[in-house]
């Protein structure tokens, strides 16, 4: 394993050509302006090669949602992945309490991920993950703060490899950003998406990342 692999590109030049091509596709992606994406340090022990991005859905000075996307690559393949690439993500957003109380919320949020991939026509396998909702209530010196609820989606999937063994990393990033936007409550980005159910706008700014 190359322990110099970081989100800022250290060690990318020594990686296999398929991984280099996938990383370049991520770097060259064009995304909707409300989503700010930047490279970050990648985990060192999940795969021989890794590249990571973090993103936030921004409305003025307010963060509506944030997340992290990691591209993993093992040239020898991985039995659990059933492939040589794997995408791993974490997405978080604050919710209105009534939305957080919806018993179908976890299923809906998971369908947003699979739906975002399908809407982009992406082929993938071995999806897995969790949807967690949490509520915070404040007492004592913090009693003036309103109750807060948060949704968290952790997921991973294997992107199908195309020509030269390279997945369409740019399209997977775009689908992930579609998920971020949907969790943040942004309106659909393009025609044909008007039927998508989105979360209501957040009450106030989140904690800074």
Beta strands, then each sheet from edge to edge (+ up, - down):
strand 1: 35-40
strand 2: 49-59
strand 3: 62-78
strand 4: 83-95
strand 5: 124-136
strand 6: 148-159
sheet 1: 1+ 2- 3+ 4- 6+ 5-
end
